Amino acid sequence: MPPLNKIQIYLEIGKQRVFAGAVDWPGWTRSGRDEESAIRALVEYGARYARAIGSAQLGFQPPADDSILTVIERLKGDATTDFGSPGTPPKSDSKPVDADLPRRSEAILKSCWHTFDRAVRAAGEKALRKGPRGGGRELDEIVRHILEADAAYLAKIGWPFRQDATADTAVELRRTRGAILEGLASAASGKLPVRGPRGGLRWTPRYFVRRVAWHALDHAWEIEDRAE
């Protein structure tokens, strides 16, 4: 067991990129070109994460430096890792679901969604700043990307859901988020098969929450930075 004041993290190590993620704090995941820079980025984003989930009132305290972090697992990354998304679940995400998981996860997800929505509203009609090579999605493209990814994540836990590409974006966001909470509750209570129709393992509830929260915050922070 690690010291009580330590924050457990894991590293997902690809050939070109490394992700550092906090085991018990879904959404607090950052990347770098190597282990050192990934851990440094995680610490640097600690205060932003604290603000993002503050409404959940879960008592998160951002670390002042990396001395409070302890690496409990190193995972082999793949092409998804190097492309820029975490793609390998830590072993801890396969632990049995406890009674507190759905409530805590819902609180974190709602806080992450609030942070994303606030970033979108603050950006307003602004044209987001492009990258050095002119890259980067516009605001409406980011929102649509989030919707499409969330639908794919729901499929990963086996929750039936079909989005309406013609629907109003705000309406579709609410509907998709409702499906995420419903799917999470069903998966956490063991009502969804752990394997898909072809025998492949589906995502665990913990990893599902981890990916949804990370994606919402990653793009919320992107919008905040590019709208300045």
Long-range contacts (C-beta under 8 A, 24 or more apart in sequence): 2-70, 2-72, 3-70, 5-68, 6-68, 6-69, 6-70, 7-63, 7-68, 7-69, 7-70, 8-70, 8-72, 8-92, 9-39, 9-42, 9-69, 9-70, 9-71, 9-72, 10-71, 10-72, 10-73, 10-74, 10-75, 10-90, 10-92, 11-35, 11-38, 11-39, 11-71, 11-73, 11-74, 11-75, 12-75, 12-76, 12-77, 12-81, 12-86, 12-87, 12-88, 13-74, 13-75, 13-76, 13-77, 13-81, 14-77, 14-78, 14-79, 14-81, 14-82, 15-77, 15-82, 16-82, 17-77, 17-81, 17-82, 17-84, 18-77, 18-81, 19-77, 19-81, 19-86, 21-86, 21-90, 21-210, 21-214, 23-72, 23-90, 23-92, 25-49, 25-53, 25-60, 25-108, 26-105, 26-108, 26-109, 26-206, 26-209, 26-210, 26-212, 26-213, 26-214, 27-52, 27-53, 27-108, 27-112, 27-210, 27-213, 27-214, 27-216, 27-217, 29-86, 29-210, 29-214, 29-218, 31-84, 31-86, 39-66, 39-69, 39-71, 40-66, 42-66, 42-69, 43-69, 45-221, 48-221, 49-217, 51-115, 52-111, 52-112, 52-115, 52-217, 52-220, 53-107, 53-108, 53-111, 53-112, 53-115, 54-111, 55-107, 55-110, 55-111, 55-114, 56-104, 56-107, 56-108, 56-110, 56-111, 57-107, 58-104, 58-107, 58-108, 85-215, 86-210, 86-211, 86-214, 89-203, 89-204, 89-206, 89-207, 89-210, 92-206, 93-204, 93-206, 93-207, 93-210, 94-204, 94-206, 95-206, 97-188, 97-189, 97-190, 97-205, 97-206, 101-188, 101-205, 101-206, 102-184, 102-185, 102-188, 102-189, 102-205, 105-184, 105-188, 105-205, 105-206, 105-209, 106-181, 106-184, 108-209, 108-213, 109-177, 109-180, 109-181, 109-184, 109-209, 109-212, 109-213, 109-216, 112-212, 112-213, 112-216, 112-217, 112-220, 113-177, 113-216, 115-216, 115-217, 115-220, 116-146, 116-216, 116-217, 116-219, 116-220, 116-223, 117-173, 118-220, 119-220, 119-221, 119-223, 119-224, 119-227, 120-223, 122-223, 122-224, 122-227, 123-223, 123-227, 126-227, 128-223, 128-226, 128-227, 129-226, 129-227, 129-228, 136-226, 139-223, 140-169, 142-219, 142-222, 142-223, 143-169, 143-173, 144-169, 145-219, 146-173, 146-215, 146-216, 146-219, 147-172, 147-173, 147-176, 149-215, 150-176, 150-177, 150-180, 150-212, 150-215, 151-176, 153-180, 153-203, 153-208, 153-211, 153-212, 153-215, 154-179, 154-180, 154-183, 156-202, 156-203, 156-208, 156-211, 157-183, 157-184, 157-187, 157-192, 157-202, 157-203, 157-205, 157-208, 158-187, 158-192, 158-193, 158-196, 158-202, 159-183, 159-186, 159-187, 159-192, 180-212, 183-208, 184-208, 184-209
